[in-house]
Amino acid sequence: MEQVEEIIEKFVKDAQEPKVTELFNTQAKGKRVRAKLALIIANKEKASRKLAAIIETIHFASLLHDDVIDEADTRRGKASVNAIEGSKVAVMVGDIFYSKAFYELVSLGEEVAQIVSDAVFKLSRGEMQDVYLGNDFNQNPQLYEEMIYLKTASLIEATCEAAAVLAGKERVKYALYGKNLGLAFQIIDDVLDITQPSEVLGKPAFHDFKEGKTTLPYIYLFEALDSEKKEYLQSLFKKDLSLKEKEWIKSNMQSTGALEKTLQKAHKLANEASALVATEDDLLKIIDKVINRNF
């Protein structure tokens, strides 16, 4: 991972803009799950370090844009770039990192470049779907699952597939592993937004619902409620929730089994991913960390 961080730092320096370096250094690095996956799957390939750095650079750029769209003030417990310098700068810095990542991606060959660039295409479509789904209370789990595949899981899927191509491994198997892992990752995020306090999450709790995100737990909750409670839940959509309203949601999530159903969905996906790499301990450990994390 040290080599990956060194490559990312070089990408930042190549921008030749002190402000870009300054803003990059204000942001938390995150778990680097995507980089770890690339290194594990293609561990014997020197190019895996560069792939890992490119993927993390793309991920960073996508978060900058995501924070602008969501008008988020914090990211991983720190002030977001748009909160520090405004949305215009955040978008431009995101564009700088996207551009640099694509420039470097070409050196890894056409096949890898196509896999990763297609994932960014999907990611962008997912962002747009997320915006439109946020206009109303979404009751359709299939629409939500399609969106999180595009927005979150597709880049993890591409990371695993591209690493497999570099290593001459079975690309379809690793791609499916990455897809299932990515979906489980996002679904666990959905649960943590409800169950964990703000100080653990590094962002406001219940922020998803306020932003207009009808995540899987809310969809399952809506399905289980009577008509009167359905109406009440919809009235809370995009609202700055009071403590009492948050407690009502938590209580009903528990009593209806909506949270448990959501966790079962995540575990099913994780189990399917595990079955694909049953003999690869490092990849199994990644799944365990994704499923059993608390932030």
Residue pairs with C-beta under 8 A, 6 or more apart in sequence:
1 32
1 35
1 36
1 39
3 49
4 32
4 35
4 39
4 49
4 52
4 53
4 56
5 29
7 49
7 50
7 52
7 53
8 53
8 56
8 57
11 53
11 57
11 97
11 100
11 101
11 104
12 20
12 21
12 24
13 21
14 100
15 21
15 96
15 100
17 96
19 85
19 89
20 93
20 96
23 81
23 84
23 85
23 89
23 93
24 60
24 93
26 78
26 79
26 81
26 84
27 60
27 75
27 76
27 78
27 80
27 81
28 75
28 76
28 77
28 78
28 202
30 59
30 76
31 289
32 56
33 156
33 185
33 286
33 290
34 52
34 55
34 56
34 59
34 155
34 156
34 159
35 52
35 53
35 55
35 56
36 52
36 286
37 156
37 159
37 160
37 163
37 178
37 181
37 283
37 286
38 48
38 51
38 52
38 55
38 159
38 160
38 162
38 163
39 48
39 49
39 52
39 163
40 163
40 280
40 282
40 283
40 286
41 48
41 160
41 163
41 164
41 167
41 169
41 174
41 283
42 48
42 51
42 163
42 164
42 166
42 167
42 169
43 167
44 167
45 163
45 166
45 167
47 108
47 166
48 163
48 166
48 167
50 104
50 107
50 108
51 108
51 112
51 159
51 162
51 163
51 166
53 104
54 101
54 104
54 105
54 108
54 116
55 116
55 155
55 158
55 159
55 162
57 97
57 100
57 101
57 104
58 97
58 98
58 101
58 116
58 120
58 155
59 155
60 97
61 94
61 95
61 96
61 97
61 98
61 101
62 94
62 120
62 123
62 127
62 155
63 75
64 80
64 81
64 82
64 90
64 91
64 93
64 94
64 97
65 90
65 91
65 94
65 127
66 72
66 127
67 75
67 80
67 81
67 82
67 83
67 90
68 82
68 87
68 90
68 91
68 94
69 127
69 130
69 131
70 211
71 82
72 80
72 82
72 83
72 203
72 207
73 79
73 80
73 83
74 80
74 83
74 202
74 203
74 204
75 202
75 203
76 202
76 203
77 202
77 203
78 202
80 90
81 89
81 90
81 93
82 89
82 90
98 120
102 117
105 112
105 113
105 116
105 117
106 113
108 162
108 166
111 165
112 162
112 165
112 166
115 158
115 161
115 162
115 165
116 158
116 159
116 162
118 158
119 154
119 155
119 157
119 158
120 155
122 149
122 150
122 154
122 155
123 150
123 151
123 154
123 155
125 150
126 147
126 148
126 149
126 150
126 151
126 152
126 154
127 151
129 143
129 146
129 147
129 150
129 151
130 147
130 151
130 213
133 143
133 144
133 147
133 212
133 213
133 214
134 211
134 212
134 213
135 212
137 214
137 222
137 233
137 234
137 237
138 144
138 214
138 219
139 214
139 219
139 222
139 223
140 219
141 216
141 219
141 220
144 214
144 215
144 216
144 219
145 183
145 216
148 183
148 186
148 187
149 179
149 182
149 183
151 186
152 182
152 183
152 185
152 186
153 178
153 179
153 180
153 181
153 182
153 183
153 185
153 186
154 179
154 182
155 182
156 178
156 179
156 181
156 182
156 185
157 175
157 176
157 178
157 179
157 182
158 175
158 178
159 178
160 174
160 175
160 177
160 178
160 181
161 171
161 172
161 174
161 175
161 178
163 169
163 174
164 170
164 171
164 173
164 174
164 175
165 171
173 276
173 277
174 276
174 277
176 272
176 273
176 276
177 273
177 276
177 277
177 283
180 269
180 270
180 272
180 273
180 276
181 269
181 270
181 273
181 286
181 287
181 290
183 266
183 269
184 266
184 267
184 269
184 270
184 273
184 287
184 290
184 291
185 290
187 216
187 262
187 265
187 266
187 269
188 263
188 266
188 290
188 291
188 293
190 208
190 215
190 216
190 217
190 262
191 217
191 259
191 262
191 263
191 266
192 201
192 293
192 294
192 295
193 201
193 205
193 206
193 207
193 208
193 209
193 215
194 205
194 206
194 217
194 249
194 250
194 253
194 259
195 250
195 259
196 205
196 294
196 295
197 205
198 204
198 205
200 294
200 295
201 295
202 295
204 210
205 246
206 241
206 246
206 249
208 215
209 215
209 218
209 236
209 237
209 238
209 241
209 249
210 238
210 239
210 240
210 241
211 238
212 237
212 238
214 222
214 237
216 262
216 265
217 253
217 258
217 259
217 262
218 233
218 258
220 256
220 257
220 258
220 261
220 262
221 233
221 249
221 252
221 253
221 256
221 258
222 230
222 233
222 234
223 258
224 256
224 257
224 258
225 233
225 252
225 256
229 252
232 248
233 249
233 252
236 245
236 249
239 245
241 249
252 258
253 259
266 291
267 291
270 287
270 290
270 291
273 287
274 284
274 287
277 283
277 284
278 284
